[in-house]
Amino acid sequence: MMSSSSGTYSGSNGHMCTYETCVMRTSLTVDNFGRRFLGCSRYKVGPKCPFFQWIDNPTCVRGNEAAHFVQQKMDLLRSELQLAHERERAATQVAAKATQMAEIAQDRAAKATERERKFRASSVQAKEIAVRALEQERKCRIALMLSWFFFYFGYVVFVF
């Protein structure tokens, strides 16, 4: 497992690569932990040349022993990071679901408010229609009474 560069070297410095740019990298393997080397800039991204050159001397015995612990720590941190990503993903899904449910609740509340508004409007219309009907009924009763009165009065006057 290797890490990325901290510098770039060209053929003019004596570091030749088929693609004319060498990249300094740091080894993270247990046997060569922390040891710098020059390699092709296209490492892990497509066609590359075989150029490789160590910059640092081999790692000492104590460094190799420490590398094992560092590698364990890195593995632990990677697994914790993966767990954190999974928790974040789960939390994001829960938040998205909660947002969706809140939007649905808002939509339902808006529809209920609209139904209530329409009901109130139709209730007002029904009351207005009832008032007009009562007024019409009152006028019809008056007209009926007057027609009876005139009929009776006309009959009495005509007969007598």
PLY file of the C-alpha trace (Angstrom):
ply
format ascii 1.0
element vertex 160
property float x
property float y
property float z
element edge 159
property int vertex1
property int vertex2
end_header
0.00 0.00 0.00
1.58 3.33 -1.05
0.77 6.94 -0.34
0.77 9.88 -2.70
3.53 12.26 -3.64
5.25 15.15 -1.96
7.25 16.23 -5.01
7.78 15.83 -8.75
11.09 15.16 -10.48
11.95 15.37 -14.15
14.60 13.83 -16.34
16.88 16.85 -15.92
17.51 15.83 -12.28
18.66 12.41 -13.38
15.36 10.68 -12.55
14.07 9.26 -15.79
10.66 7.88 -16.44
9.10 6.97 -19.78
6.62 9.78 -19.21
9.45 12.12 -18.06
7.94 12.90 -14.68
8.75 10.97 -11.54
6.76 11.29 -8.38
8.12 10.93 -4.87
5.96 8.62 -2.78
6.15 7.14 0.70
5.85 3.42 1.29
3.33 2.33 3.91
4.11 -1.38 3.77
5.29 -3.06 6.96
8.72 -3.96 5.56
9.46 -0.47 4.16
7.25 1.74 6.30
7.95 5.46 5.87
10.61 4.88 3.22
10.48 7.32 0.30
10.92 6.31 -3.33
10.59 7.71 -6.85
8.18 6.11 -9.27
6.20 6.71 -12.41
3.61 9.48 -12.12
1.03 7.20 -13.72
1.16 4.63 -10.93
-2.39 3.24 -10.37
-3.88 5.31 -13.24
-3.22 3.54 -16.48
-0.17 2.73 -18.57
3.00 3.29 -16.60
6.69 2.63 -16.98
8.63 0.30 -14.67
10.81 3.09 -13.23
11.39 2.74 -9.48
14.16 4.06 -7.23
14.47 4.17 -3.43
15.43 7.56 -1.98
15.81 6.49 1.67
17.96 3.71 3.11
16.23 0.51 4.23
14.18 0.81 7.40
15.95 -0.26 10.61
14.76 -3.23 12.71
13.07 -0.98 15.30
11.33 0.91 12.48
10.01 -2.38 11.08
8.72 -3.33 14.55
7.02 0.04 14.95
5.60 -0.23 11.44
3.59 -3.27 12.52
1.88 -1.25 15.29
1.35 1.72 13.01
-0.21 -0.56 10.41
-2.55 -2.03 13.06
-3.52 1.48 14.14
-4.16 2.47 10.52
-6.32 -0.63 10.01
-8.27 0.20 13.17
-8.73 3.80 12.04
-9.86 2.64 8.59
-12.46 0.33 10.12
-13.64 3.12 12.46
-13.83 5.45 9.48
-15.85 2.90 7.53
-18.18 2.46 10.52
-18.52 6.25 10.79
-19.37 6.43 7.07
-21.99 3.71 7.50
-23.49 5.54 10.49
-23.48 8.79 8.53
-25.18 7.05 5.60
-27.81 5.59 7.96
-28.33 8.97 9.63
-28.66 10.63 6.23
-31.29 8.07 5.23
-33.20 8.62 8.49
-33.01 12.38 7.99
-34.22 12.04 4.40
-37.12 9.84 5.55
-37.99 12.33 8.31
-37.88 15.19 5.81
-40.10 13.22 3.44
-42.57 12.47 6.24
-42.58 16.13 7.30
-43.30 17.17 3.71
-46.16 14.65 3.52
-47.56 15.94 6.82
-47.29 19.53 5.58
-49.04 18.58 2.35
-51.82 16.84 4.25
-52.22 19.82 6.59
-52.40 22.17 3.61
-55.04 19.96 1.96
-57.04 19.80 5.21
-56.86 23.59 5.52
-58.05 23.94 1.92
-60.93 21.52 2.55
-61.90 23.49 5.66
-61.79 26.75 3.69
-64.00 25.25 0.97
-66.39 23.85 3.59
-66.69 27.26 5.26
-67.29 28.90 1.88
-69.98 26.37 0.98
-71.50 26.77 4.45
-71.73 30.53 3.93
-73.30 29.94 0.51
-75.81 27.49 2.01
-76.76 30.05 4.68
-77.22 32.73 2.02
-79.40 30.37 -0.04
-81.47 29.51 3.06
-81.98 33.21 3.87
-83.05 33.91 0.27
-85.43 30.91 0.37
-87.00 32.13 3.62
-87.38 35.60 2.15
-88.95 34.11 -0.98
-91.28 32.00 1.17
-92.33 35.09 3.16
-93.05 36.98 -0.06
-95.06 34.04 -1.43
-97.15 33.88 1.78
-97.87 37.59 1.58
-98.81 37.22 -2.09
-101.06 34.26 -1.25
-102.76 36.13 1.60
-103.29 39.17 -0.57
-104.69 37.04 -3.38
-107.13 35.39 -0.93
-108.04 38.73 0.52
-108.70 40.26 -2.91
-110.54 37.17 -4.05
-112.73 37.19 -0.95
-113.20 40.94 -1.05
-114.01 40.78 -4.76
-116.40 37.90 -4.20
-118.15 39.68 -1.36
-118.44 42.90 -3.33
-119.55 41.13 -6.48
-122.05 38.80 -4.73
-123.58 41.41 -2.47
0 1
1 2
2 3
3 4
4 5
5 6
6 7
7 8
8 9
9 10
10 11
11 12
12 13
13 14
14 15
15 16
16 17
17 18
18 19
19 20
20 21
21 22
22 23
23 24
24 25
25 26
26 27
27 28
28 29
29 30
30 31
31 32
32 33
33 34
34 35
35 36
36 37
37 38
38 39
39 40
40 41
41 42
42 43
43 44
44 45
45 46
46 47
47 48
48 49
49 50
50 51
51 52
52 53
53 54
54 55
55 56
56 57
57 58
58 59
59 60
60 61
61 62
62 63
63 64
64 65
65 66
66 67
67 68
68 69
69 70
70 71
71 72
72 73
73 74
74 75
75 76
76 77
77 78
78 79
79 80
80 81
81 82
82 83
83 84
84 85
85 86
86 87
87 88
88 89
89 90
90 91
91 92
92 93
93 94
94 95
95 96
96 97
97 98
98 99
99 100
100 101
101 102
102 103
103 104
104 105
105 106
106 107
107 108
108 109
109 110
110 111
111 112
112 113
113 114
114 115
115 116
116 117
117 118
118 119
119 120
120 121
121 122
122 123
123 124
124 125
125 126
126 127
127 128
128 129
129 130
130 131
131 132
132 133
133 134
134 135
135 136
136 137
137 138
138 139
139 140
140 141
141 142
142 143
143 144
144 145
145 146
146 147
147 148
148 149
149 150
150 151
151 152
152 153
153 154
154 155
155 156
156 157
157 158
158 159
